[in-house]
Amino acid sequence: MPKMKTSSGAKKRFRVTGSGQIVRRHANKGHILTKKSRKRKNRLGKPAIVSSADRKNIARLIPYS
């Protein structure tokens, strides 16, 4: 059976931690930052764990990580 292909977009957006969880970045940190509070911008800069509802689909996109 041939190798599975990793989704090019998913490999740029997600990574797998040592414990097997999938990590993503927060949305809304790209632009229009003047109206957002310092606390909110700081929170958005930190990585987040992918929800359990999405984990199976994303894991399928990055099979070898």
C-alpha positions in Angstrom: 0.0 0.0 0.0 1.4 3.5 -0.9 2.3 6.1 1.7 -0.5 8.4 2.8 0.0 12.1 1.9 0.1 14.7 4.7 -2.1 17.7 4.0 0.2 20.6 3.2 -2.0 23.2 4.9 -2.5 21.1 8.0 1.3 20.5 8.6 1.8 24.3 8.7 -1.1 24.8 11.2 -0.9 22.0 13.6 1.7 20.1 15.6 1.6 17.1 17.9 2.9 17.3 21.4 4.8 14.6 23.2 1.7 13.4 24.9 -0.1 13.1 21.5 -2.3 16.1 21.8 -2.7 18.4 18.7 -1.8 22.0 19.1 -3.1 25.0 17.1 -2.8 28.7 17.1 -5.6 31.1 18.0 -7.5 33.1 15.5 -7.9 36.9 15.5 -4.2 37.8 16.2 -3.5 38.8 12.6 -4.6 42.4 12.3 -7.0 45.1 13.8 -5.1 44.7 17.1 -5.6 48.3 18.4 -9.1 47.7 19.7 -8.1 44.4 21.5 -6.9 44.6 25.1 -3.4 43.7 26.0 -4.7 40.7 28.0 -6.7 39.4 25.1 -3.8 39.8 22.6 -1.5 38.0 25.1 -3.9 35.1 25.4 -4.4 34.8 21.6 -0.6 34.5 21.2 -0.4 31.3 23.2 -1.1 27.9 21.6 -4.3 26.1 22.2 -5.2 22.4 22.2 -7.5 21.2 19.5 -11.0 20.2 20.7 -11.9 16.6 21.0 -14.6 17.0 18.3 -12.0 18.0 15.7 -9.1 15.8 16.8 -10.0 12.8 14.7 -10.3 14.8 11.5 -7.1 16.7 12.0 -5.2 13.6 12.9 -6.2 12.1 9.6 -4.6 15.1 7.8 -1.3 14.7 9.5 -0.8 10.9 9.6 3.0 10.7 10.3 3.3 13.3 13.0 
